[in-house]
Amino acid sequence: MSDIAFTPWTRAEMAQRIAADIPDGAIVNIGIGMPELVADFLPQDKEILLHSENGILGMGPKPSPNEVDYDLINAGKQPVTLLEGGAFFDHSLSFAMMRGGHLDIAILGAFQVAVNGDLANWATNDPNAIPAVGGAMDLAVGARNVFVMMELLTKKGESKLVAHCTYPLTGLGCVSRVYTDHGVIDITPEGFVARQLPPGLSLEALNARAGIEIRAS
């Protein structure tokens, strides 16, 4: 892998690309962890409503230190802001939104994404880890589009893009697009298709690193 001379995108750069791809008027669930960064890069010329499964619609960007209100947190227990017109509601209504097809996009993290769009993002079979599926299964089947934000490789250098998920599944064939530090990749009937790559990274080099075929767009 040392022959691949390029600079992977940072998490902030990945979040910027996701934010730019969200259409005007969309209702979007922001998942726990890395996807929370997307809220800080939403374009000002679009009206986008952010949903959190603990019962918020209309979240804004991360608060400044003097704006923090610990009564206003997202599903990941991180302080957030509320845009004008934002709303609070209970879990039953929030999950009804998720399960009822009212979300245009869900942005989730992942441990593995399969070539057919299967998603595994809640357990790795590690006996020392605490499985926590939360509302991920509801989002995976309820949102019209599922975007995944993740780094391409694990700490052991293994690809998270796989032929078949080996971890417990969150949803079947639900992922439409994956944003990684090695590029943006669409899930299509023909398999993985590279939509955008970082400068200096060729498709051939990406395939070598990912260990699975990724086609040109």
Rosetta blueprint (number, residue, H / E / L):
1 M L
2 S L
3 D L
4 I L
5 A L
6 F L
7 T L
8 P L
9 W L
10 T L
11 R H
12 A H
13 E H
14 M H
15 A H
16 Q H
17 R H
18 I H
19 A H
20 A H
21 D H
22 I L
23 P L
24 D L
25 G L
26 A L
27 I E
28 V E
29 N E
30 I E
31 G L
32 I L
33 G L
34 M H
35 P H
36 E H
37 L H
38 V H
39 A H
40 D H
41 F H
42 L L
43 P L
44 Q L
45 D L
46 K L
47 E L
48 I L
49 L E
50 L E
51 H E
52 S E
53 E L
54 N L
55 G L
56 I E
57 L E
58 G E
59 M E
60 G L
61 P L
62 K L
63 P L
64 S L
65 P H
66 N H
67 E H
68 V L
69 D L
70 Y L
71 D L
72 L L
73 I E
74 N L
75 A L
76 G L
77 K L
78 Q L
79 P E
80 V L
81 T L
82 L E
83 L E
84 E E
85 G E
86 G E
87 A E
88 F E
89 F L
90 D L
91 H H
92 S H
93 L H
94 S H
95 F H
96 A H
97 M H
98 M H
99 R H
100 G L
101 G L
102 H L
103 L L
104 D L
105 I E
106 A E
107 I E
108 L E
109 G L
110 A L
111 F L
112 Q E
113 V E
114 A E
115 V L
116 N L
117 G L
118 D L
119 L E
120 A E
121 N L
122 W L
123 A L
124 T L
125 N L
126 D L
127 P L
128 N L
129 A L
130 I L
131 P L
132 A L
133 V L
134 G L
135 G L
136 A H
137 M H
138 D H
139 L H
140 A H
141 V H
142 G H
143 A L
144 R L
145 N E
146 V E
147 F E
148 V E
149 M E
150 M L
151 E L
152 L L
153 L E
154 T L
155 K L
156 K L
157 G L
158 E L
159 S E
160 K L
161 L E
162 V E
163 A L
164 H L
165 C L
166 T L
167 Y L
168 P L
169 L L
170 T L
171 G E
172 L L
173 G L
174 C L
175 V E
176 S E
177 R E
178 V E
179 Y E
180 T E
181 D L
182 H L
183 G E
184 V E
185 I E
186 D E
187 I E
188 T E
189 P L
190 E L
191 G E
192 F E
193 V E
194 A E
195 R E
196 Q E
197 L L
198 P L
199 P L
200 G L
201 L L
202 S L
203 L H
204 E H
205 A H
206 L H
207 N H
208 A H
209 R H
210 A H
211 G L
212 I L
213 E L
214 I E
215 R E
216 A E
217 S L
